[in-house]
Amino acid sequence: MASLLLVFLFAACASVPLPEREGVVLYRKKCGACHRPYAPTEIRAAGWDKTFAEMKNRARLTPEEIETIRRYLEPDFASAHGATLPGR
């Protein structure tokens, strides 16, 4: 029973691999400092819009960093959800 619980906890905490392209280093640094960085497809459009609004101050993101992170996330977001990220 305990081993089953450990497997479940590991699966719940495992992160989805992040695409390696321009912006990934900044995304990992800023968005992974306090929690695992979420894969672009893990959060819907309204969720990313809310996340950017909340994390702008918490992660001390400059407007340029926000744009870099948006450009990093957008290719996978668009292919998974059929839209661009809000706020563009």
N, C-alpha and C positions, 0 to 999 in steps of 0.2 A: 504494500500500500504506500509506504514512504517513497519507494523508488518511482512509483507512478506519479506521485505528487511532485517530485523533483523534475521529472521529465516535463510535466505540464508547466511548471514554473520556468524552466529553461526555455521552452517554446514561446511562452508569453513574453519573455524578456529579450529574445533573440532579435537582432535588428535585421532589416532587409538590406541587402547590399546596396550601397549608393553608387550611382553611375560616376565613372571617373572621367571628368571633363572640366573645363574652365569653371571655377567657382567652388569646386568640391572642398578645397582646402579651407576657404573662408567659411563655407557652410558647416564643415565639421568643427572648426574653431569656435564660431559664434553660437551655433545651434547645438553643439555637442558638449559645451562646457558644463552644463547643469543636468542634461538629460541626453538620451540617445537621439541623434539626429534622425528625424522621420524621413522615410523615402517619399518622394514627390507624390506617389500614388496612394499613400496611406491617409491623406486628408483631402476632403472635398473642397470645392472652390470657396464656399462661405467659411469653411474652417481655416484655410490659408489666409484669407482676408483678415479674419479675427486674430490669427496668430501673428501676422505682421504688425497689426496695430498694437497688440500686447507686448510683443518682444522688441519692438523698436527701442523702447526705453530700458527694458530689463537687460537686454544684451548690448545696449549702447551702440546701436547700429546707425551709421551715417546714412544719408540718402544714397550715396554711391554704393555702400555695402548692401543696402536693401535692393537696389537695382541689380547688382551682381548676383545676389541670391535668387531673385526672381528669374533672371535669365538662366541660372543653373537649374532651377526647378521646372521651368515651363515646358521644355521638350517632353518630359515624361508625363507631366500633368496633362498636357494637351492630348497625347496619344491615349492615355487611360480614361480621361473624362470628356474628351471631345470639345474642350474649351481652353481659353487662355486664363491665366491667373487674373483675379480681380485687381483693380487699382492701376491698370495700364491705360 
